[in-house]
């Protein structure tokens, strides 16, 4: 079968199309023919060696995918050939709290990801794709949408009337905007260009700020809330944005720390967390149970993901180049 592998230590040139053996499902396992995968910044970091791929190289990247059941192993009764399925980011995390074991088995790092024609997964981890969603749309959900759901609904306890600040136009931020609007929250959004800000407004943002021309976006967020601060922040930048997020959130507010777009360490003003009684939560995707709740909510409203661009498998490196450019709004998808 065809697969894209990381064949070197770093760089997009290390991505190569190869032929590898097609796996066979064992006891309690399902063979899935992958139809589409979507990219996350984590995938880009792994390919570029920014954080480094855990485990041996070559490695198949990409955690998020959707496809159809192509075969079932012994003991599998809940799935049949032809079923449309979406695959969780951490196939072993079914419910409850995340553990080191769950994190270690996340797809595309310690173990091969889904940028390949076929994959074998535990039968118990898979979820049905809602009828109204395509394979491409379903492939965008496992990381970005579940992360936004966990941050806002599970850990954030979002309610109507809350104010939510989202940073940028990547997958998590756009899903957070959509989910917050569904809940009746007020959404403030920042981005790097007037064009992107206009698109955020068209998607339902209540107010936007171009942080290139108005870099003090924390002061802007305070002004938008009459000096009180927002109830919740979807923090995807990391060390270079977290201090502003801590200033922008209200006393007793919630900051969901999700991304590391500006790095993995930095000088953080911890006194703000203390004095404002801020709840700072590290969010690393979510469980299958959270994913199932998300799919139910999405289906009730037929909420559709925002896909920026779709690439053929042989042009996977171009998909990563688009992510590198940060020109995208929403998700980037590769058809397998």
C-alpha positions as CSV (number, residue, x, y, z in Angstrom):
1,X,0.0,0.0,0.0
2,X,1.0,3.6,-0.4
3,X,2.1,5.7,2.5
4,X,3.8,9.0,3.2
5,X,6.8,8.6,5.5
6,X,9.1,11.0,7.4
7,X,12.4,9.5,6.1
8,X,14.9,12.0,7.5
9,X,15.5,13.9,10.7
10,X,13.7,17.1,9.7
11,X,12.4,19.2,6.8
12,X,9.6,18.8,4.3
13,X,12.0,17.1,1.9
14,X,12.1,14.2,4.2
15,X,8.4,13.4,3.3
16,X,8.5,10.6,0.7
17,X,5.8,8.4,-0.9
18,X,6.7,4.8,-0.3
19,X,5.2,1.3,-0.6
20,X,4.8,-0.6,2.7
21,X,3.0,-3.9,3.6
22,X,-0.8,-3.6,4.1
23,X,-1.6,-4.5,7.7
24,X,-4.0,-7.2,8.7
25,X,-6.5,-6.9,11.6
26,X,-6.0,-9.2,14.6
27,X,-8.3,-10.1,17.5
28,X,-10.6,-7.1,18.3
29,X,-9.2,-5.0,15.5
30,X,-10.5,-3.3,12.3
31,X,-8.8,-2.6,9.0
32,X,-9.7,0.9,7.9
33,X,-9.2,2.2,4.3
34,X,-8.2,5.8,4.9
35,X,-10.0,8.3,2.6
36,X,-8.8,11.6,4.1
37,X,-6.5,13.0,6.7
38,X,-6.2,16.6,8.1
39,X,-3.1,18.3,9.3
40,X,-2.4,19.7,12.7
41,X,0.5,21.9,13.8
42,X,1.8,19.0,15.8
43,X,2.2,17.0,12.6
44,X,4.2,19.9,11.1
45,X,6.4,20.0,14.2
46,X,7.1,16.3,13.9
47,X,8.0,16.5,10.2
48,X,10.2,19.5,10.7
49,X,11.9,18.1,13.8
50,X,10.9,21.1,15.9
51,X,9.9,18.8,18.7
52,X,11.3,15.6,17.1
53,X,9.4,12.4,16.2
54,X,9.3,10.0,19.1
55,X,10.3,6.5,18.1
56,X,12.1,5.2,15.1
57,X,12.3,6.8,11.6
58,X,10.8,6.2,9.1
59,X,7.5,7.3,10.6
60,X,4.0,7.8,9.0
61,X,2.8,11.3,10.1
62,X,-0.7,12.7,10.8
63,X,-3.0,11.8,13.7
64,X,-6.4,12.7,12.2
65,X,-8.2,10.6,9.6
66,X,-11.5,9.1,8.4
67,X,-12.3,6.2,6.1
68,X,-14.3,3.1,5.7
69,X,-14.1,-0.4,7.3
70,X,-12.3,-2.7,4.9
71,X,-12.0,-5.7,7.1
72,X,-12.6,-7.0,10.6
73,X,-10.6,-9.2,12.9
74,X,-11.8,-12.1,15.0
75,X,-14.2,-11.1,17.7
76,X,-15.4,-7.9,16.1
77,X,-19.2,-7.7,15.8
78,X,-19.9,-4.0,16.1
79,X,-18.5,-3.1,12.6
80,X,-19.0,-4.3,9.1
81,X,-17.2,-3.7,5.8
82,X,-18.3,-0.4,4.3
83,X,-19.1,1.4,7.6
84,X,-17.9,5.0,7.6
85,X,-15.6,5.7,10.6
86,X,-13.6,8.5,12.1
87,X,-10.5,7.7,14.2
88,X,-9.7,9.3,17.6
89,X,-6.4,11.1,18.2
90,X,-5.5,8.7,21.0
91,X,-7.2,5.3,20.2
92,X,-6.6,4.0,23.7
93,X,-8.2,6.9,25.5
94,X,-11.9,5.9,25.6
95,X,-13.1,7.8,28.7
96,X,-12.0,9.2,32.0
97,X,-8.8,11.1,32.6
98,X,-5.8,11.0,30.2
99,X,-2.9,8.9,31.3
100,X,0.7,8.6,30.2
101,X,-0.3,5.4,28.4
102,X,-2.9,7.2,26.4
103,X,-0.5,10.0,25.4
104,X,2.2,7.6,24.4
105,X,-0.1,5.9,21.9
106,X,-1.2,9.1,20.2
107,X,-1.1,8.5,16.4
108,X,1.7,10.0,14.3
109,X,4.4,10.3,17.0
110,X,5.4,7.2,19.0
111,X,3.4,5.1,16.5
112,X,2.6,5.5,12.8
113,X,-0.1,8.0,11.9
114,X,-2.7,7.9,9.1
115,X,-1.2,9.3,6.0
116,X,-1.4,5.9,4.3
117,X,-4.0,3.9,2.5
118,X,-4.8,1.4,5.2
119,X,-4.5,1.3,9.0
120,X,-5.4,-1.2,11.7
121,X,-7.2,0.2,14.8
122,X,-8.8,-1.2,17.9
123,X,-12.5,-1.8,17.1
124,X,-13.6,-0.1,20.4
125,X,-12.0,3.3,19.5
126,X,-13.9,4.0,16.2
127,X,-16.9,6.3,15.8
128,X,-19.5,6.4,13.1
129,X,-19.3,9.5,10.8
130,X,-22.6,11.4,10.8
131,X,-24.4,11.0,7.5
132,X,-24.2,14.7,6.6
133,X,-20.4,14.8,6.8
134,X,-17.9,13.8,4.1
135,X,-14.8,11.9,4.7
136,X,-12.8,15.1,4.3
137,X,-15.0,17.0,6.8
138,X,-14.8,14.1,9.3
139,X,-11.0,13.9,9.1
140,X,-10.8,17.5,10.5
141,X,-12.4,16.5,13.8
142,X,-10.2,14.2,15.9
143,X,-7.7,16.7,17.2
144,X,-8.9,20.3,16.6
145,X,-12.6,19.9,17.1
146,X,-12.3,17.6,20.1
147,X,-9.7,19.9,21.7
148,X,-12.1,22.9,21.3
149,X,-14.9,20.9,22.8
150,X,-12.8,19.8,25.7
151,X,-11.6,23.3,26.3
152,X,-14.9,25.0,26.1
153,X,-17.6,22.5,27.1
154,X,-15.9,19.8,29.3
155,X,-13.3,21.8,31.1
156,X,-14.6,25.3,30.5
157,X,-18.3,24.6,31.3
158,X,-19.3,27.1,28.6
159,X,-22.8,28.7,29.0
160,X,-24.9,31.1,27.0
161,X,-23.8,34.7,27.6
162,X,-20.1,33.9,28.3
163,X,-17.4,35.8,26.4
164,X,-14.7,33.8,24.6
165,X,-11.5,35.0,23.1
166,X,-10.0,33.0,20.3
167,X,-6.5,33.5,18.8
168,X,-5.9,33.1,15.1
169,X,-7.7,31.2,12.3
170,X,-6.3,27.7,12.7
171,X,-8.4,24.6,13.2
172,X,-8.9,24.8,17.0
173,X,-9.7,28.5,16.9
174,X,-12.3,28.2,14.2
175,X,-13.9,25.2,15.8
176,X,-13.9,27.1,19.1
177,X,-15.6,30.0,17.4
178,X,-18.3,27.7,15.9
179,X,-18.9,25.8,19.1
180,X,-19.0,29.0,21.2
181,X,-21.6,30.5,18.9
182,X,-23.7,27.4,19.1
183,X,-23.7,27.7,22.9
184,X,-24.9,31.4,22.7
185,X,-21.5,32.8,23.8
186,X,-20.0,36.1,22.6
187,X,-16.9,35.6,20.6
188,X,-13.9,37.9,20.3
189,X,-11.2,37.0,17.8
190,X,-7.8,38.2,16.8
191,X,-5.9,37.5,13.6
192,X,-2.9,38.7,11.5
193,X,-4.7,40.4,8.6
194,X,-7.7,42.4,7.8
195,X,-8.8,39.8,5.3
196,X,-8.8,37.1,8.0
197,X,-10.6,39.4,10.4
198,X,-13.3,39.9,7.8
199,X,-13.6,36.1,7.4
200,X,-13.9,35.7,11.1
201,X,-16.7,38.2,11.2
202,X,-18.5,36.3,8.4
203,X,-18.2,33.1,10.5
204,X,-19.9,34.7,13.5
205,X,-17.3,36.5,15.5
206,X,-18.8,39.5,17.4
207,X,-15.7,41.6,17.3
208,X,-12.2,41.2,15.7
209,X,-8.7,42.7,16.1
210,X,-5.8,42.7,13.7
211,X,-2.9,42.0,16.1
212,X,-0.4,43.1,13.5
213,X,-1.7,46.7,13.4
214,X,-3.0,46.6,17.1
215,X,-0.5,44.4,19.0
216,X,-2.0,45.3,22.4
217,X,-4.9,42.9,21.8
218,X,-5.2,42.2,25.5
219,X,-6.1,45.9,26.1
220,X,-8.5,45.6,23.1
221,X,-10.2,42.5,24.8
222,X,-10.5,44.4,28.0
223,X,-12.1,47.4,26.3
224,X,-14.6,45.0,24.5
225,X,-15.7,43.8,28.0
226,X,-15.9,47.2,29.7
227,X,-12.6,46.5,31.5
228,X,-13.8,43.2,33.1
229,X,-12.0,40.7,30.9
230,X,-13.3,37.8,28.9
231,X,-14.6,34.7,30.6
232,X,-12.6,32.2,28.6
233,X,-9.5,32.3,26.3
234,X,-8.6,29.6,23.8
235,X,-4.8,30.1,24.0
236,X,-3.0,28.5,21.1
237,X,0.2,30.7,20.9
238,X,2.2,29.6,23.9
239,X,4.9,31.7,25.6
240,X,4.7,34.8,23.4
241,X,0.9,35.1,23.8
242,X,0.1,33.6,27.2
243,X,0.9,36.7,29.2
244,X,-1.5,38.8,27.1
245,X,-4.1,36.1,27.5
246,X,-3.7,36.2,31.3
247,X,-4.2,40.0,31.1
248,X,-7.3,39.7,28.8
249,X,-9.1,37.1,31.0
250,X,-11.4,38.2,33.9
251,X,-10.8,37.6,37.6
252,X,-11.7,33.9,38.1
253,X,-11.7,33.3,34.4
254,X,-10.5,30.3,32.4
255,X,-7.5,30.0,30.0
256,X,-7.3,26.8,28.0
257,X,-3.6,26.3,27.1
258,X,-3.7,24.4,23.9
259,X,-1.0,25.4,21.4
260,X,2.7,26.1,21.2
261,X,2.9,28.1,18.0
262,X,5.4,30.5,19.5
263,X,7.6,27.9,21.2
264,X,7.6,25.4,24.1
265,X,9.0,27.6,26.9
266,X,9.2,31.2,27.9
267,X,8.9,33.9,30.6
268,X,5.4,33.6,32.1
269,X,4.0,36.1,34.6
270,X,2.7,33.6,37.1
271,X,1.7,36.3,39.5
272,X,-1.3,37.1,37.2
273,X,-2.6,33.6,37.6
274,X,-2.4,33.9,41.4
275,X,-3.8,37.4,41.9
276,X,-6.6,37.0,39.4
277,X,-7.5,33.4,40.6
278,X,-7.2,32.3,36.9
279,X,-7.9,28.7,36.1
280,X,-5.2,27.7,33.6
281,X,-5.9,24.3,32.0
282,X,-3.6,22.3,29.8
283,X,-5.7,20.7,27.1
284,X,-4.4,17.8,25.1
285,X,-7.2,16.8,22.8
286,X,-9.8,14.5,24.5
287,X,-11.2,11.0,24.9
288,X,-13.5,9.0,22.7
289,X,-16.4,9.8,25.0
290,X,-15.8,13.5,24.5
291,X,-15.6,12.9,20.7
292,X,-18.9,11.1,20.8
293,X,-20.6,14.0,22.7
294,X,-19.1,16.5,20.1
295,X,-20.5,14.5,17.2
296,X,-23.9,14.4,18.8
297,X,-23.9,18.2,19.3
298,X,-22.6,18.8,15.7
299,X,-25.2,16.5,14.2
300,X,-28.1,18.3,16.0
301,X,-27.1,21.5,14.2
302,X,-25.4,19.9,11.2
303,X,-22.4,22.0,12.0
304,X,-19.8,21.8,9.2
305,X,-16.0,22.2,9.6
306,X,-14.2,24.9,7.7
307,X,-11.8,23.4,5.2
308,X,-9.3,25.8,3.7
309,X,-7.6,23.6,1.1
310,X,-7.5,20.0,0.0
311,X,-4.5,18.2,-1.5
312,X,-3.9,14.9,-3.3
313,X,-1.7,12.4,-1.4
314,X,1.3,12.9,-3.8
315,X,1.2,16.6,-2.9
316,X,1.3,16.1,0.9
317,X,4.4,18.2,1.2
318,X,2.6,21.2,-0.4
319,X,-0.1,20.8,2.3
320,X,2.5,21.1,5.0
321,X,4.0,24.1,3.1
322,X,0.6,25.8,3.4
323,X,0.5,25.1,7.1
324,X,4.0,26.5,7.4
325,X,2.9,29.8,5.7
326,X,0.0,30.3,8.2
327,X,-2.1,31.6,5.3
328,X,-4.9,29.1,5.9
329,X,-8.2,29.6,7.6
330,X,-9.6,26.4,9.1
331,X,-8.3,23.0,8.2
332,X,-5.9,21.6,5.6
333,X,-6.9,18.2,4.2
334,X,-5.1,15.5,2.2
335,X,-7.2,13.0,0.2
336,X,-5.7,9.5,0.3
